[in-house]
Amino acid sequence: MSKPVPECDVDVLKVILDEGDIAAKVSELGAKIAQDYKDLKPILLPVMTGAFVFSADLVRAIRPPPQGMRIESLRASSYLGTTTLSNGEVAIAPLSIDVKGQHVLLVEDIIDTGHTLEKIRTKVMGEGAASCKVVALLNKRERRENGLQPEYEGFDCPNEFVIGYGLDFDSKYRELPYVGVLKEELYAHIL
């Protein structure tokens, strides 16, 4: 069920997750991760840039934090400019931390086709990680082209162009405190 769109957000068709929905789910995910990783000294790797808002809230919700927990970041992209569709090529920046023998938790804003995350996971495991799991705020199951599923999932996401809470269109709308659907006339020209 959609929620009211703030009057100032004229490009948003509807709000699908408001601040309260997101905060409650992030708290729930944080508690589960804290329990599962309590003895593992995890490395959290948010996938930038989209996951920066989610990861900032999530790491503060992991209470009590596992002893030795570290937070780094990872840059990866399969989208070019304003496109909404992956071009199939994935650019992954070199890891900034040694993951050999470590338990890695990839923090992702949204899983779409699954190709980018599959390649990231392969890279992390190829560098010797003991484990590599995924927490995703949004999971777009309808668009999945492989069997990848996150171990920790916030919300099932409809097959619509979503923005806000770190998700963008052409580097805009990341600052919205909710997840909404972008009006189609704003992106229809690139489909």
C-alpha positions as CSV (number, residue, x, y, z in Angstrom):
1,M,0.0,0.0,0.0
2,S,1.4,3.4,-1.0
3,K,1.8,6.2,1.5
4,P,1.3,10.0,1.0
5,V,4.0,11.7,-1.1
6,P,5.3,14.9,0.4
7,E,4.2,17.9,-1.7
8,C,7.7,19.1,-2.3
9,D,8.7,15.7,-4.0
10,V,6.9,16.3,-7.3
11,D,8.9,13.6,-9.2
12,V,7.7,10.8,-6.9
13,L,4.7,8.8,-8.0
14,K,4.2,7.0,-4.7
15,V,6.0,6.2,-1.5
16,I,6.3,2.5,-0.9
17,L,8.4,2.5,2.3
18,D,8.3,5.4,4.7
19,E,10.9,6.3,7.4
20,G,9.1,4.2,10.0
21,D,9.0,1.1,7.9
22,I,12.7,1.4,7.1
23,A,13.8,2.2,10.6
24,A,11.9,-0.8,12.0
25,K,13.4,-3.2,9.4
26,V,16.9,-1.9,9.8
27,S,16.6,-2.4,13.6
28,E,15.4,-6.0,13.0
29,L,18.3,-6.7,10.5
30,G,20.8,-5.2,12.9
31,A,19.7,-7.4,15.8
32,K,19.9,-10.5,13.6
33,I,23.3,-9.7,12.2
34,A,24.6,-8.9,15.7
35,Q,23.5,-12.3,16.9
36,D,24.8,-14.2,13.9
37,Y,28.2,-12.5,13.8
38,K,28.8,-12.1,17.6
39,D,31.9,-14.3,17.5
40,L,33.1,-13.7,14.0
41,K,34.8,-10.3,13.8
42,P,33.0,-9.4,10.5
43,I,34.0,-7.0,7.8
44,L,31.1,-5.0,6.5
45,L,31.5,-3.9,2.9
46,P,28.8,-1.5,1.8
47,V,28.5,-1.4,-2.0
48,M,28.8,2.3,-2.9
49,T,27.3,4.7,-3.7
50,G,23.7,3.4,-3.3
51,A,24.2,1.6,0.0
52,F,25.7,4.5,1.9
53,V,22.4,5.6,3.6
54,F,21.3,2.0,4.4
55,S,24.8,1.0,5.7
56,A,25.1,4.1,7.9
57,D,21.8,3.2,9.7
58,L,22.5,-0.6,9.7
59,V,26.0,-0.4,11.3
60,R,24.5,1.7,14.2
61,A,21.7,-0.9,14.5
62,I,24.1,-3.8,14.9
63,R,23.9,-3.9,18.7
64,P,25.8,-5.1,20.5
65,P,28.4,-4.8,17.8
66,P,30.5,-7.9,17.3
67,Q,34.0,-7.4,18.8
68,G,36.4,-6.5,16.1
69,M,33.8,-5.6,13.5
70,R,35.3,-3.5,10.7
71,I,33.6,-1.3,8.1
72,E,35.1,-0.6,4.7
73,S,33.5,0.1,1.4
74,L,33.5,-1.2,-2.1
75,R,32.7,0.5,-5.4
76,A,31.0,-1.5,-8.1
77,S,28.7,-0.6,-10.9
78,S,26.9,-2.2,-13.8
79,Y,24.9,0.9,-14.8
80,L,26.1,3.6,-17.1
81,G,24.9,7.2,-16.5
82,T,21.2,7.4,-16.4
83,T,20.3,4.0,-17.6
84,T,18.1,1.7,-15.5
85,L,19.3,-1.5,-17.1
86,S,22.6,-3.2,-16.5
87,N,24.9,-3.4,-19.5
88,G,26.2,-6.7,-18.3
89,E,29.7,-5.5,-17.6
90,V,30.5,-5.0,-13.9
91,A,33.3,-2.6,-12.8
92,I,34.6,-3.5,-9.3
93,A,37.2,-1.4,-7.7
94,P,40.1,-3.2,-5.9
95,L,39.2,-4.1,-2.3
96,S,40.7,-1.7,0.3
97,I,41.2,-4.4,2.9
98,D,42.6,-7.9,3.1
99,V,39.7,-10.3,3.4
100,K,41.7,-13.6,3.5
101,G,40.2,-15.8,6.3
102,Q,37.6,-13.1,7.2
103,H,33.8,-13.2,7.4
104,V,32.5,-10.6,5.0
105,L,29.0,-9.1,4.9
106,L,28.2,-7.2,1.7
107,V,25.7,-4.4,2.3
108,E,23.6,-3.6,-0.7
109,D,20.8,-1.2,-1.3
110,I,18.9,-3.2,-3.9
111,I,19.4,-6.5,-5.7
112,D,18.1,-6.4,-9.2
113,T,19.3,-9.0,-11.8
114,G,21.9,-10.3,-9.3
115,H,24.8,-10.1,-11.7
116,T,26.7,-7.3,-10.0
117,L,26.4,-8.9,-6.6
118,E,27.3,-12.4,-7.9
119,K,30.6,-10.9,-9.4
120,I,31.4,-9.1,-6.2
121,R,30.8,-12.2,-4.1
122,T,33.0,-14.2,-6.5
123,K,35.8,-11.6,-6.2
124,V,35.6,-11.5,-2.4
125,M,35.7,-15.3,-2.1
126,G,38.5,-15.4,-4.7
127,E,40.5,-13.2,-2.4
128,G,40.2,-15.9,0.3
129,A,37.3,-14.8,2.5
130,A,36.1,-17.4,4.9
131,S,32.5,-16.5,4.1
132,C,30.7,-13.8,2.1
133,K,27.0,-13.1,2.9
134,V,24.7,-10.4,1.7
135,V,22.3,-8.0,3.5
136,A,20.1,-6.1,1.1
137,L,17.5,-3.5,1.9
138,L,15.5,-4.3,-1.2
139,N,15.2,-7.5,-3.2
140,K,13.7,-7.3,-6.7
141,R,13.0,-11.0,-7.2
142,E,11.0,-10.5,-10.4
143,R,14.2,-9.3,-12.2
144,R,16.6,-11.9,-10.9
145,E,18.5,-13.7,-13.6
146,N,20.4,-16.0,-11.3
147,G,19.8,-17.9,-8.1
148,L,21.4,-15.3,-5.9
149,Q,19.4,-14.5,-2.7
150,P,20.5,-12.4,0.2
151,E,21.0,-14.0,3.5
152,Y,19.4,-10.9,5.1
153,E,16.6,-9.2,3.3
154,G,14.8,-6.0,4.2
155,F,11.9,-5.8,1.8
156,D,10.7,-7.5,-1.4
157,C,10.7,-4.8,-4.0
158,P,8.1,-4.4,-6.8
159,N,9.4,-4.2,-10.3
160,E,9.3,-0.4,-10.5
161,F,11.9,2.3,-10.7
162,V,12.6,3.1,-7.0
163,I,14.5,6.0,-5.6
164,G,15.3,7.5,-2.2
165,Y,17.2,6.3,0.9
166,G,20.4,6.1,-1.2
167,L,18.8,4.9,-4.4
168,D,19.2,7.4,-7.3
169,F,18.3,8.2,-10.8
170,D,21.1,10.1,-12.5
171,S,22.6,10.9,-9.1
172,K,19.4,12.5,-7.8
173,Y,16.9,11.6,-5.1
174,R,19.4,9.8,-2.8
175,E,18.6,12.2,0.0
176,L,14.9,11.2,0.2
177,P,14.2,9.7,3.6
178,Y,11.8,7.1,2.1
179,V,11.7,4.7,-0.8
180,G,9.4,5.9,-3.6
181,V,8.6,5.2,-7.2
182,L,9.9,7.7,-9.8
183,K,7.3,9.0,-12.2
184,E,7.7,7.1,-15.5
185,E,7.9,10.2,-17.7
186,L,11.2,11.1,-16.1
187,Y,13.0,8.0,-17.2
188,A,10.9,6.6,-20.1
189,H,13.2,8.0,-22.7
190,I,16.1,5.7,-21.6
191,L,14.1,2.4,-21.7
